[in-house]
Amino acid sequence: MHIHRAPFVRLVTCVAVLLACGLRSANAETQQRPDTRAESPADRLFVAAQQAYEEADIALQNYRKLESQPMSVEELRKAPTQKQLADRKRQAEYRHQRELALILAADSFESLVAKYPKFARADEVLFKLGRCKRNIFEGSAEGDAYIAAHPLDYQHFEGAGTEYTGRQFRQLLQMYPRSRFAMEAAFELTSITRAGEIAECETRACALQKVLDRFEVFLTKYSGSEHVRSAIKEINGSIDPSRGLPGAGDELSVPNGGPGRQQFLFQLNRYRTLTKMLARQDRTAAATAIGTAYQKVGEAQLARETISELRR
């Protein structure tokens, strides 16, 4: 039996083309139509929380734009203009918008933590939840109500207000120590401290000890962080002779350090040891402040040793 091959080949080719076109059409339709099954309830809750988190950030940026507008001395002396009054009103509105967005984001992130503890982005959720909680303050009806409803996350200090405890940042470091948010969480914790504790110090040794207690773990574990420079700046501020203390026990303002000299030297030595692992630029800034302090309390030899360590 003889088969005409040409018509048969053309038939097969047409069928193949039609199938290919059908597949391409199906694929295109699939790409255009979102697959709602791929988005879990946890994902949708995270998206909602993230939107509120970003809205809070936008409100803060708008607030700062108005806050940063310069005013001349003459303008400050005069009664506020209509524009200035309008700007103040808008600032208050942005502040309130931010507060509401933070509370909404915090509630959503908190629901994620409670309902979906194994969520793939749980470390990010804890970090952003901590940031939300840290920026919710007293003074508004919504903020006061939120703080009162979360007693584990806030601590009240007599005469100094209420502060966030850092609970979510600590949870993040404990549960996800290798998270990409761990370093940022550790740095956030360095600025969470008992309200006014350094202001209460009447000796330079006390002020230096308080600030070293806050930064020691961070500097030891994250010595390469971009935040090290600001940490060094704050520590150096505690031993800056130009910054006075409320009491009369300032070791840098009396000959040879006065009665608190030994305690102050102990804290200076502690700071000196801590900085040996830092990058050269950060170490230089710290060594300069430490050397100056040594000189002030009559330890010229220790000052020279501190500076010479930079050349090694």
Secondary structure by P-SEA (a helix, b strand, c coil): cccaaaaaaaaaaaaaaaaaaaaaaaaaaaaaccccccccaaaaaaaaaaaaaaaaaaaaaaaaaaaacccccccccccccaaaaaaaaaaaaaaaaaaaaaaaaaaaaaaaaaccccccaaaaaaaaaaaaaaacccccaaaaaaaaaccccccccccccccccaaaaaaaaaacccccaaaaaaaaaaaccccccccccccaaaaaaaaaaacaaaaaccccccaaaaaaaaaaaaaccccccccccccccccccccaaaaaaaaaaaaaaaaccccaaaaaaaaaaaaaaaaaacaaaaaaaaaaaaac
